[in-house]
Amino acid sequence: MRSPSEESVPLHEEFIYCCGAATHVLKCGPWKDLSKDESKNLPRLLFMIIPGNPGLAGYYRTFIQALYCGLNQQYPVWVVSHAGHCKPPSGMEMIEDTDIKELEDVFGLNGQVEHKLNFLKKNVSKDIKLVLIAHSIGCYITLEMMKRASELQVLRSVLLFPTIERMAQSPQGKLMTPLLCKLRYALYMPVYLLSFLPEGVKASLVRFALRGMKTCDESSITTSINLFSVDCIANILYMASQEMMKVVERDSTTIKQNLKKV
């Protein structure tokens, strides 16, 4: 249950193209633009959430509102979806219609790392300090960001339920790896057929699937309707298949180099 103060939190929603892919951004606080150096009224610290997989910003809506209130509404809190995991609004395509190809494989694991770095480069001033809060595979992405862009002014990197090593060797990984790497295409047709259901029926199916949860945030139900999109599911499963193949050895070197920040 959200407090009245959280209900009144200013929340700004954007659908943008980043690296040529549809991206959903949620921003808590009145600061919508942190890219202009000349603005003296901007806060000099940003809390940014790096999602897990599915990387849908809506799953973190209540979290960022609570965090923003916990910070006494002094600092902006943003969450950026993974490239192609959100269903873009009407009139917006999943991939930007342009001849310029910004990234070879934006929907893959490496592409998602570059996607977040590109977002920061274009939307956040270089002198703004960062607190990166990552969830699940987002923790791997965050470590890669710190490794590839040491110039980022990261004060802290908070890794929640970190997925940073030996994914395919875990009990669930042994089950999911063959499904994700070889059989994921079989899921596309059922999802395509379900996509024609009315929104109310989709919401009811989501509620039924989440019935075992003690509490179910309404924003999570709304967000889960994205999973009835074939494009979203294809990008989510493609990224997951790469996670199983690429997240093997823990990057102890990067962790040691940033130990005081992690």
Secondary structure, 3 states (H helix, E strand, C coil): CCCHHHHCCCEEEEEEEECCEEEEEEEECCCCCECCCCCCCCCCEEEEEECCCCCCHHHHHHHHHHHHHHCCCCCCEEEECCCCCCCCCCCCCCECCCCCCCCCCCCCHHHHHHHHHHHHHHHECCCCEEEEEEECHHHHHHHHHHHHCCCCCEEEEEEECCCCCCHHHCHHHHHHHHHHHHCHHHHHHHHHHHCCCCHHHHHHHHHHHCCCCCCCCHHHHHHHHHHHCHHHHHHHHHHHHHHHHHCCCCCHHHHHHCCCCC
